[in-house]
């Protein structure tokens, strides 16, 4: 790669290469990075940021730099841009990092990369962007005394004063504008945007959990078309709102995801989707989900609002509180069943709710068990942004298997209840369901104990062949009990 980059330099190339940070050297934007980092640390941060913005954009950047905890070592850098800068230095040129982001961030990044001769950034008073940056560089290096590498329309005033313009992943329109203001232009393409990244950010594989909204309809054997349509609308609505929550959670967990061996490849953590797009995605999905919820019923809308508020509280605060976090997770799973009941108007039995709470408490504990085992394997004594320590593993495992067994006990008591006789011609067949659940729960805890569980037990169950077989066997027992 370096050899190719050397070919882009000619004898007339200026000695100073000035590199922009956001969107150029970095596949992200530090203003958004610092905002979400600060928000994740303190829920009051958005309100404090509005107050800081009243004193100017540069002051806002300085405020967020102080309020956030952005790890510059794990940020998504553009390796091809870094290689270009290194090639420039190797050819005898000098380099400077000049950015509209706060100077403290710029200096930390420069220390981490070690490829810049000097660093400049916004200082809390001057927002070093657009014409301000162009004038600053002209005064420091002379007009036409530097090459400038950038990626946005705001860089046009800088390219106008530069001897050479280097665009990074610019649109066709921006390339034409750069060529109109600078005679010597080079276009560098280091990445291509993919629709798949945006789809992955919605986590469609997680929508599998939302099929729980159909459970009230199935449990009550109310299989008419109107009930199915209402359940389907509730399913779509829940998918939209849940994806909005997933996007929000990813934005709040950027630092933790980047420190994780698997989660670092998520779209926002890896920089494959701009964080600014994530903000609009979260708001847009929530708005669509809200409109659909209103079309179903007011009570359904209220339940969805409660779900969203609880998940937001979980993302911002509750997930760092031991025991409370797994109880909330169990509650969020059970909410899907409640949503299905509210949408269709089917009353939920105490048996179904009791089984759901204990069964999903078991899954939530398995999820934490998996995270702690992963932390132990990586030599960490504490799960990232969680309240648990590796020494808590035996207790978490006991919660997982104990609550799972209690859910099976509830199922056994249900099999002997009068309600079953009304719904099933052969209720004794449901004992087979209890046996399979007992096996599956025990096996899931064992798999997690050995470090082979997916980050999400539901996703694991969907992909695991034995889990799929268990589901088919359960369906067979249910059908066998229902058929006369």
N, C-alpha and C positions, 0 to 999 in steps of 0.2 A: 504493500500500500504506500509506503514511504517513497519508493522509487517513482511511483506514478505522480505523487504530489510534487516531487522535485521538478517534474516536467512542466508544472503549471507556473513555475517561476521563471522570469526572463531577466535579461541583463538590465532592463530599465526598471525593474521592480524597486519600489522605495524600500528604504532600510527599516522602516517602522511598520509593523502590522498591528492594527488596533482591532480587538475582538470584542464584540458585544457578548453579554452573558445570557439573558433570558431568551430562549428560543433559538439561540445560536450555539454557544458552547454548552448550554444546558438545555436538555429536552423538557423544560418546564419553565415556570415563572415564579421567582422568589417572592413576589408580592402575594400571589395566591398561596404559595407554599407556607409562608409565614402566617397568613391569615388563618388557614385551617389548622396549623400547628397551635397557634394561640387559642383558637376556638376549642380545640381538643383539651387544652389545659385548663381553660376557664370559660364557662358558658356565657359570662358577661362580656367576653372579648368583642363580639360584633358591635355592641353598644359603645364600648370604649373606643373602638376603631372609628365609628362615625364621629365621635367627638374629636378624635385626632385629625381626621380628614378635614375638619373645619379650619385647621391651622395649615393646611396645604398637603399636597401629595407626598412631598419629601418628608414632612414631619410624620405622616402616617407610616411611611416605610421605616423610619427610625423607631417609631413606637412598636410596630410589629416585630422588628428585629430584636427588640428587648423583651417582648412578651412571649416570643416563640422559642422553640427548642429544635431548630432545624439542624440535622446532622449533615454537614457538607460532605462528609466522606461517603455517604450512601446515596447522594443525589444522582439522578439519571443523566450523566454526561454523554455528549455525543462523541464517541471514540474517533470518528473520522475527522471531526473538527480538531480534536486534540492532536491527531496525527498530522494534520495540515500545519498547525501551529509549531509542532516539533520540527517539521521539515523546514519551515521558514527560519527557525533559529539555527538549525544545522547548516543552512546555506549562508549564514553570516548576518542575518537580519535580527532586529530586536522586536520584542512583542510587548503589548500593553493590554490589560484587561480594563475596559472602560464601560461602565454600566449605569443604568438608571436605578438599579437596585441599591440598597443601602451599602455604604462603604464597608461596614463591618462584615457583611456577607462576602463581599468581593475579596477582601483581604484574607478571610478564612479559606475561601476557595483557591486563591492564589497560593497560599501556603500548602494546601493539600496537593495541588497539581504540580507546583514547582516549574512552570513553563513560561512565566511572565516576568518581564524586567521591571515593570511598574504597574500600579493598580490605582484606579480612580472610580469613585461611585458617588451617589447622592449622600449628602451629609446632614440631612435633617432640615436644611434651609433651601438648598438648590437641588432641583430635580434634574439630574443630568440626562436629559432625554431630548430628542428632536433637535431643534435649532440651538438649544443650550449646549447640547453635546457637540454639535458641529462647530460652534464658535469656540468652545473650550479646546477642541482638538486643533483647530486652525491656529489659535494663539500659542498652543504648546509646541506643535510640530511644524507649523507653517502651512499655509494653504497649498494643497497638492503635495504635501510632504509626508503623506502616510497612505497606507492601504487600510481599508476598513471592511470588516466582515460583519454582516448583519442579516436580519431576516424579516424586517417589518417595514411598513410604510413610514413609520416614525424615523427610519434611518435615511430617508431620502435627503434631508438637509445635510447629513453627514457625508453621504456619497457625493453630493454636489461639491464638497470641499476636498474630496479625497483624490489622490492620484490613481487609485485603483479601487473599484467596488467589487466586493465578493459577496454574492448572495448565498444564503443557506436555505434550501428547501422552500424557495420563494414561489409564489404563484406566477402564472404566465403574465398577469397584469403587472405585478410588482417588478418582474424582470424587465418588462418594456419600460417602465418608469425609471428604473435604475439606469438602463441604457440611454435614456433621454437626458439624464443629468450628469453622466460620467462617460468619458470616451473609452476607458479601459475597464471592461466588466468581465467577471468570471462567475459562472453559476455552479454552485456545488450542491449536489443532491446526495444527502446522506440517509434519507428515510422516506418512506412512502406511507401515507395514511391508508388504513384499511377499515372497511365497514365492520369487519370481524372484531376489531378491537372494541368498537362501540357496543356490539352485541354481547361480547364477553363481559363488558362492564355491567350489563344488566343481570348477569349471572342467571341465564335461563335454566341452567341445570338445577338451580335452587327452587324453581317453580314446582318441582316435584312435591315439595312440602305442602304446597297450596291445594293439592288434590284432597286434602283433609276437609275442605269446605263441602265436598260431596258426601262426607261420612254421615251426617244427620239424615240425609235422604236415603242412603243405603241402609243405615241401621233401623230406620222406621219402615223400610220396605215400601216407601212412597215413591214409585218410579214413573209417575205420569210426566207428560211432556212439559207442562208448566213448571213443575218443581225442578225438572232438569234444566230448563232454560234459566230459571232464577239462580240455580247453583252455578251454572256456567258463567253468567254475568258476574256473580260474586268471585268466581275463580279468576276471571280476567281482571277485575278491579283489584283483587289482592295481588296479582302479579305486578301490576303497574305500581302500586303503593310500595310493595316489598322491594322492587327494583330501585325505586327512589331511595329507600332506606339503605340498600346495599351501596349505592353510589355515595350517599352521605357518609356511610361508615368507612368506605375506602378513602374518602378525602380526609376524614378525621384520623385515620390510622396509617397515613403515609409513611411515617418514620418506622413504625413497628413492622409494617409490611416489607419495607426495604431491608430490614434486618432479618427477615425470615427467609429460609432457603427456598421455599416454594411461592409464598405470597409476593415476593419481590417482582415476580413476572406479571402481576396484575396490571391492567392498562394504565391506571393513574400512577402507580408506584414506579412503573418502568418508563413512563413518559411517552407511551404510544398514543395517549390521548391528552390534550392540554387540560390542565386542571380547571381552567375557565369554562371549558365545555362541560365538565362534570357539574359545575354549579348550576348551569342551565338545564342539564339533563335531570338532576334531582328535582328541580322546581317544576319542570315540564311534566315529568312522570307523575308527580304528586297531584298536579292540577288535573290531568286527565283522569286519574283514579278518583279524585274528588267529584268530578262531574258525573262519572259513571255511578258512583255510590249514591249520589242524590237521585239519579234516575231509578234506583232500586227502592229506597225508602229512607226516611229521615233517621229511623232507628239504626239502619245499616250504616248510614253515614257517621253517626255518633260512635258506633263500635269501631269503625275504621279510624276515626280521629283519635280514639283512645289507644288503638294499636300503634298509630304513628307516634303519639306522644310518649308512649312507654318505650318504644324502640329507640327514639331519640334520646330519652333519659338514659337508656341502657348504653348507647354509644358514647355519650358524654361523661357518664359518671358511674352508673350501676355496675357495669362490667368489671370495674376495678374493686368491687366489694365482695369479699368471699361469702359464699353460701347464697347471698342475695342474688348474685349473677345467675346461678344455675336455676334458682327458683323463678326468676324473671324469664329465662329462656324456656322453661317448662310452661310458664303462663302464656308466652307468645305462641308456642305450638298449639296450645289448647284454644287460644283465641281464634285460630283458623276454624276450628270446629264450631265455636260459638257463632262466628260469622256465617257459616253455612246454615245454622239453625235460624238466625235472625233473618237472613235473606229469604228463606223459604217459609218461615213461620212455623217450623216444626219444633215442638218443645223438646229440650234436651234432657235425657234421663240422668239421674244422679250416678247411675252405674257408668255411663259413658264418660261423664266428666271426671269421676274418680279414677277410672282406668287411665284416661288421658293424662291427668296431672302426674301420676306416679310413673307411667311409662315414659313420658317426655322428660321428667326429672332424671330418669335413668340415662336417657340419651344425652342430656345436657352434661351430666357428670362424666360420661364417656368422652365427650368432646373436651372437657377440661383435663381428663386423664391423658388424652392423646397429646395435648399441648404440653403438659408437664413432662411426659416421657420424651417428647421432642426436645424440650429445654435441657433435660438431663443428658441426652445424647450429644447435644452441642456444648455441654460443659457449663450451662447457665444454671444458677441456683434458684432462679425465679422466672416464671413465665412473663414474657414481655407485656407490660401494662396490665397485669393481673395482680390480684392480691395473694396468689398462692405461691408456695415454695415447693421445691421438689420433695421435701420431706413430708408434704401433705398427701403424697400419692396413695399410701395405704387407705387413708380416710376417704379420699375421692373414689377409690375403687369400691370401698364398702358402700358408699352412697349409691354408686351406679348399680351394683348387683342387688343391694337391699331394696331400693325403690322399684327396680325392675321386677323383683319377685313379688313385691306387694301388688304391683299392677296385675300380675298373673293371678294372685289370690282374689283380687276384685273380680276378675274375669270368671274365676271358678264360682264365686258366690252368685254372679249374674246368671250363670248357667242353671242354677237351682232356683232362680226367682220365677214368680208367676208370669212376669212379662215375656219370658222366653217361650213359654208354652203357647202364648197367643201368636207369636211371630214365626215359630219354627215347628214344622211337623215332627222332626226328630231332633230335639234339643240336645240329646246325648252326644250328637256328632260334634258339638262345640267343645267337648273335652279334648278333642284332637287339636283344636286351636290353642288351648292352654298348654298342651305338651310342646307344640312347635315353638310357641313364644318363650317358654322356659328354656328350651334349647338355644334359641337364637340370642336371647339376652345374655346367657352365660358365655356363649361363643364370642359375642361382640366384646364383652369385657376382656376375655382372654386375648383376642386379636389386638385390642388396644394395649394391653399389658405387654405384648411382644413387640409393640411399635409398628404394627402394620395397618393401623386404622387411618382412614382419610381424615383430613381436618374436620370434615362434617360427616357424622355417622349416617345421615340420611343419604348423602351422595355415595358413601361406601356401600350401603345396602342396595342402592340402585344398580351398582356396577358389579357387585359380588355375586358370583354364580350360585353359591350356596344360599345366600339371602334370597335370590330370585326363586330358587326352588322352594324355600320355606314359604314364600308368599303364595306360590301356586298351590302348595299343599293346604295352606290356610283357606284359600278361596274354595278349594275342593271340599273341605269340611263344612264351610258355611253353606255352599250350594247343596251339599248332601243333607244338611240339617233342614234346609228351607223347602226342598222338594218333597211333595207328599208321595 
